[in-house]
Amino acid sequence: MFVYSKPASCYLFFMALIVGYLLLPINSVIGKESIIPINVALLPTFSQDKLALGRRLFHDTRLSASGKLACAKCHPLDKYTADGLDFSLDADGKPLDYNTPSINYASLNLYLGWAGNISDLRQHLEVLIHNPKEMNTTWPSIIKRLKSDEGYSRQFTQSGYSVIDSDAITEAIIAFETSLVKPSRFDLYLQGDIKQLNAQEIKGYQLFKDYGCIACHQGINIGGNMRQTFGVMNSYYDSQKVVKRRDFGYFNITQHDDDKFLFKVPSLRNVAQTAPYFHDASAKSLQQAIRVMFKFQLGLSPQEPEIEAIESFLHTLDSIE
């Protein structure tokens, strides 16, 4: 069983992916592509007991000091784990600093957090638990609250845990988050089922490659594996925009001038369902986000039909069961 929170397991999982793709059917188009499709047969599996436990913990407000916040508060499952707000609200009803991204595919990222300063889901949960604007609590407090619930004691035992501790809680939540990974029509297309995409969607994918979008949005998560400057060809922060602390990106972590405006390249999986876009929620629609990328990352002005075709392609990245 693979748990992404541990570097060795992450390495083994990605090695398994590589071997698995070498065994894809001969009609697969993967050999020609920079995007690696999700192969369902290679996804990690977990017991139903552990997934049920992780799901319950994901929705439990007792993981927060206020008793008001749960992981699902900012990452609702019925909205592709992105709440659709410009900025999620903290326990006091105040907006958080960054737009909340979807976490359906976070287990496949090499970087998490908008600055790309978090290495895996274990560290991600640790940051959230102790963040004064989010869960604002400690593991001993959480464990005490959960141990008072006899139902949890039974669930942890049924899931293979002898004690309720931070490792067990973290592993169960990560198992549930990892189970959210699903293939898309585009994955099936790359694996040889070319009928999954229509002519407009294939055209959009070709434009996506021709214009160079794929230089940053590649790999199994179509992003999530590198940092890039927001505003490569043109500054995103002109005289009309007030630059806020969140806009400095990775610089806020390192204090190195070269890291100003450097952000994790987000995964594009489920992108059509998770507006608004960017760390500052400044793009309210997918077409607006595409135009921003062309202007500031590529320095180009595409035609309207090209934008529409790329948008059509991005819809093929929606997850399917």
C-alpha positions as CSV (number, residue, x, y, z in Angstrom):
1,M,0.0,0.0,0.0
2,F,1.4,3.4,-1.0
3,V,1.1,6.4,1.2
4,Y,2.2,9.6,-0.5
5,S,3.3,11.3,2.6
6,K,6.5,9.2,2.8
7,P,9.3,10.0,0.3
8,A,10.2,6.3,-0.3
9,S,6.7,5.3,-1.0
10,C,6.3,8.3,-3.3
11,Y,9.4,7.1,-5.2
12,L,8.1,3.6,-5.5
13,F,4.7,4.7,-6.7
14,F,6.1,6.9,-9.5
15,M,8.5,4.1,-10.5
16,A,5.4,1.8,-10.7
17,L,3.8,4.4,-13.0
18,I,6.7,4.5,-15.3
19,V,6.8,0.7,-15.6
20,G,3.1,0.6,-16.0
21,Y,3.1,3.0,-18.9
22,L,5.7,0.9,-20.7
23,L,3.1,-1.8,-20.7
24,L,0.3,0.3,-22.1
25,P,-1.4,-1.0,-25.3
26,I,0.4,-0.5,-28.6
27,N,-2.3,2.0,-29.8
28,S,-1.6,4.3,-26.8
29,V,-0.3,7.7,-27.8
30,I,1.6,8.2,-24.6
31,G,5.0,7.8,-26.3
32,K,4.4,11.0,-28.2
33,E,3.2,13.1,-25.2
34,S,4.6,15.1,-22.3
35,I,1.4,14.3,-20.2
36,I,1.3,11.0,-18.5
37,P,-2.2,9.5,-18.2
38,I,-3.6,8.2,-15.0
39,N,-3.7,4.4,-15.1
40,V,-6.4,3.2,-12.8
41,A,-4.7,-0.2,-12.4
42,L,-1.7,1.6,-10.8
43,L,-3.5,3.7,-8.3
44,P,-3.0,2.8,-4.6
45,T,-5.8,1.0,-2.9
46,F,-7.1,1.2,0.7
47,S,-9.5,-0.7,2.8
48,Q,-13.1,0.6,2.9
49,D,-12.7,0.9,6.7
50,K,-9.7,3.2,6.3
51,L,-11.4,5.3,3.6
52,A,-14.6,5.6,5.8
53,L,-12.4,6.8,8.7
54,G,-10.5,9.2,6.5
55,R,-13.7,10.6,5.1
56,R,-15.2,11.1,8.6
57,L,-12.0,12.9,9.8
58,F,-12.0,15.0,6.6
59,H,-15.5,16.3,7.6
60,D,-14.9,16.5,11.4
61,T,-14.9,20.0,12.8
62,R,-13.2,18.7,16.0
63,L,-9.9,18.9,14.1
64,S,-10.2,22.7,14.6
65,A,-10.0,24.6,17.9
66,S,-13.1,26.6,17.1
67,G,-15.2,23.5,16.3
68,K,-16.3,25.4,13.1
69,L,-13.8,24.3,10.5
70,A,-13.1,20.9,8.9
71,C,-11.1,20.1,5.8
72,A,-14.3,19.8,3.9
73,K,-15.3,23.4,4.8
74,C,-12.8,24.8,2.3
75,H,-12.7,21.6,0.2
76,P,-16.3,20.4,-0.3
77,L,-16.5,17.2,-2.2
78,D,-19.6,18.3,-4.2
79,K,-17.5,21.2,-5.6
80,Y,-14.5,19.2,-6.7
81,T,-12.9,20.2,-3.3
82,A,-12.7,23.9,-4.2
83,D,-15.4,26.0,-2.5
84,G,-15.8,28.5,-5.4
85,L,-15.1,31.5,-3.2
86,D,-12.5,34.1,-4.0
87,F,-11.1,33.4,-0.5
88,S,-12.3,30.8,2.0
89,L,-13.4,32.1,5.4
90,D,-11.6,31.4,8.7
91,A,-13.4,30.5,12.0
92,D,-14.1,34.2,12.5
93,G,-15.7,34.6,9.1
94,K,-12.7,36.6,7.7
95,P,-11.2,35.7,4.3
96,L,-8.0,33.7,4.2
97,D,-5.0,35.1,2.3
98,Y,-5.1,32.8,-0.8
99,N,-7.7,31.3,-3.1
100,T,-8.4,27.7,-2.0
101,P,-7.3,25.2,-4.7
102,S,-8.9,21.8,-5.3
103,I,-7.1,18.9,-3.6
104,N,-8.6,16.0,-5.6
105,Y,-5.2,15.4,-7.3
106,A,-2.9,16.9,-4.6
107,S,-1.4,13.5,-3.9
108,L,0.1,13.6,-7.4
109,N,1.8,17.0,-6.9
110,L,5.5,17.4,-6.2
111,Y,4.7,20.8,-4.7
112,L,1.7,21.9,-2.6
113,G,0.6,25.4,-1.5
114,W,0.5,28.3,-3.9
115,A,4.2,29.1,-3.1
116,G,5.2,25.5,-3.7
117,N,6.8,25.4,-0.3
118,I,5.0,22.2,1.0
119,S,6.4,18.9,-0.1
120,D,3.6,16.4,0.6
121,L,0.2,15.9,2.1
122,R,1.6,15.0,5.5
123,Q,3.3,18.4,5.8
124,H,0.2,20.1,4.3
125,L,-2.0,18.7,7.1
126,E,0.6,19.6,9.7
127,V,0.6,23.2,8.5
128,L,-3.2,23.4,8.5
129,I,-3.5,22.0,12.0
130,H,-1.2,24.6,13.5
131,N,-2.1,27.6,11.3
132,P,-3.7,30.2,13.6
133,K,-6.0,31.3,10.7
134,E,-7.2,27.7,10.0
135,M,-7.4,24.8,12.5
136,N,-5.4,26.7,15.1
137,T,-4.9,23.6,17.4
138,T,-2.5,20.9,18.4
139,W,-2.3,17.2,18.0
140,P,-2.8,16.5,21.8
141,S,-6.0,18.5,21.7
142,I,-7.3,16.8,18.6
143,I,-6.5,13.3,20.0
144,K,-8.2,14.1,23.3
145,R,-11.4,15.1,21.5
146,L,-11.4,12.1,19.2
147,K,-10.7,9.6,22.0
148,S,-13.8,10.8,23.8
149,D,-15.9,9.4,20.9
150,E,-16.4,5.6,21.3
151,G,-17.3,5.4,17.6
152,Y,-13.9,6.6,16.6
153,S,-12.2,4.1,18.9
154,R,-14.0,1.3,17.0
155,Q,-13.3,2.8,13.6
156,F,-9.6,3.2,14.2
157,T,-9.4,-0.4,15.4
158,Q,-11.3,-1.6,12.4
159,S,-8.9,0.4,10.1
160,G,-5.8,-1.4,11.6
161,Y,-4.7,1.2,14.1
162,S,-3.9,0.2,17.7
163,V,-3.9,3.7,19.0
164,I,-5.4,7.1,18.0
165,D,-2.4,9.3,17.4
166,S,-1.3,11.9,14.9
167,D,0.2,9.3,12.6
168,A,-3.0,7.3,12.4
169,I,-5.1,10.4,11.9
170,T,-2.8,11.8,9.2
171,E,-2.5,8.5,7.4
172,A,-6.3,8.0,7.3
173,I,-6.9,11.5,6.0
174,I,-4.2,11.1,3.3
175,A,-5.7,7.7,2.3
176,F,-9.0,9.4,1.7
177,E,-7.5,12.4,-0.2
178,T,-5.5,10.0,-2.3
179,S,-8.6,8.0,-3.2
180,L,-10.1,11.2,-4.8
181,V,-7.8,10.7,-7.8
182,K,-9.9,9.6,-10.8
183,P,-9.1,9.4,-14.6
184,S,-10.5,11.8,-17.1
185,R,-11.7,11.4,-20.7
186,F,-8.3,12.8,-21.7
187,D,-6.5,10.0,-19.8
188,L,-8.5,7.5,-21.8
189,Y,-7.7,9.3,-25.0
190,L,-4.0,9.1,-24.3
191,Q,-4.3,5.4,-23.6
192,G,-5.7,4.8,-27.1
193,D,-9.4,5.4,-26.9
194,I,-9.4,8.3,-29.4
195,K,-13.2,8.4,-29.5
196,Q,-13.2,10.1,-26.1
197,L,-12.3,13.5,-27.6
198,N,-14.2,15.3,-30.4
199,A,-12.5,17.3,-33.1
200,Q,-12.8,20.6,-31.2
201,E,-11.2,19.1,-28.1
202,I,-8.4,17.6,-30.1
203,K,-7.8,20.9,-31.8
204,G,-7.7,22.6,-28.4
205,Y,-5.1,20.1,-27.2
206,Q,-3.0,20.7,-30.3
207,L,-3.1,24.4,-29.7
208,F,-2.2,23.8,-26.0
209,K,0.9,22.1,-27.2
210,D,1.7,24.4,-30.2
211,Y,1.5,27.6,-28.1
212,G,3.8,26.1,-25.3
213,C,1.2,25.7,-22.5
214,I,2.5,22.2,-22.1
215,A,6.0,23.4,-21.1
216,C,4.7,24.0,-17.6
217,H,1.5,22.0,-17.6
218,Q,2.8,18.5,-18.1
219,G,3.5,15.2,-16.3
220,I,0.8,13.1,-14.7
221,N,-0.9,16.0,-13.0
222,I,-0.7,18.4,-16.0
223,G,1.1,20.8,-13.6
224,G,2.0,20.7,-9.9
225,N,5.6,19.7,-10.4
226,M,7.4,23.0,-10.8
227,R,7.4,26.7,-9.9
228,Q,7.2,29.4,-12.4
229,T,7.1,33.2,-12.4
230,F,3.6,34.7,-12.7
231,G,4.3,37.2,-15.5
232,V,7.1,35.6,-17.6
233,M,6.6,37.8,-20.7
234,N,4.7,40.7,-19.2
235,S,4.5,41.9,-15.6
236,Y,1.2,40.9,-14.1
237,Y,1.5,43.7,-11.6
238,D,1.3,47.0,-13.4
239,S,0.5,50.5,-12.1
240,Q,-3.1,49.6,-11.9
241,K,-2.6,46.7,-9.5
242,V,-1.8,47.0,-5.8
243,V,0.8,44.4,-5.0
244,K,0.0,42.5,-1.8
245,R,2.1,40.2,0.3
246,R,0.5,37.1,-1.2
247,D,1.6,38.3,-4.7
248,F,5.2,37.8,-3.9
249,G,4.8,34.0,-3.9
250,Y,7.8,31.9,-3.0
251,F,9.8,35.1,-2.0
252,N,7.7,35.1,1.2
253,I,9.4,31.8,2.1
254,T,12.9,32.4,1.0
255,Q,13.3,36.2,1.0
256,H,15.4,35.8,-2.2
257,D,14.8,38.5,-4.8
258,D,14.9,35.9,-7.6
259,D,11.9,34.2,-6.0
260,K,9.5,37.2,-6.3
261,F,6.2,36.3,-8.0
262,L,7.3,32.7,-8.2
263,F,4.4,30.2,-7.7
264,K,3.6,26.5,-8.0
265,V,2.3,25.7,-11.4
266,P,-1.2,24.4,-10.6
267,S,-2.6,21.1,-11.9
268,L,-5.1,21.6,-14.6
269,R,-7.2,18.6,-13.7
270,N,-10.8,19.6,-13.0
271,V,-9.8,23.2,-13.9
272,A,-13.1,23.8,-15.7
273,Q,-15.0,23.1,-12.5
274,T,-12.9,25.1,-10.0
275,A,-13.2,28.8,-10.7
276,P,-12.1,31.4,-9.7
277,Y,-8.5,31.0,-10.7
278,F,-5.0,32.0,-9.6
279,H,-3.7,32.6,-6.0
280,D,-5.6,35.9,-5.9
281,A,-8.8,34.7,-7.5
282,S,-8.4,37.4,-10.1
283,A,-9.7,35.4,-13.0
284,K,-13.4,34.6,-12.6
285,S,-13.9,32.4,-15.7
286,L,-11.9,29.8,-17.5
287,Q,-11.7,31.9,-20.7
288,Q,-10.4,34.9,-18.7
289,A,-7.7,32.7,-17.1
290,I,-6.7,31.4,-20.6
291,R,-6.3,35.0,-21.8
292,V,-4.2,35.9,-18.8
293,M,-1.9,33.0,-19.4
294,F,-1.5,34.0,-23.1
295,K,-0.8,37.6,-22.3
296,F,1.5,37.3,-19.3
297,Q,3.1,33.9,-19.6
298,L,3.4,33.6,-23.4
299,G,3.2,37.2,-24.6
300,L,0.7,36.2,-27.3
301,S,-2.8,37.3,-28.5
302,P,-4.7,34.2,-29.6
303,Q,-7.9,34.4,-31.8
304,E,-11.2,33.9,-30.1
305,P,-11.8,30.4,-31.8
306,E,-8.4,29.3,-30.4
307,I,-9.4,30.3,-26.9
308,E,-12.7,28.4,-27.3
309,A,-10.9,25.3,-28.6
310,I,-8.4,25.3,-25.7
311,E,-11.3,25.8,-23.2
312,S,-13.0,22.7,-24.8
313,F,-9.8,20.7,-24.3
314,L,-9.6,21.7,-20.7
315,H,-13.1,20.4,-20.1
316,T,-11.8,16.9,-21.0
317,L,-9.7,17.0,-17.9
318,D,-12.8,16.7,-15.7
319,S,-12.6,13.6,-13.5
320,I,-14.9,10.6,-14.3
321,E,-15.7,7.5,-12.3
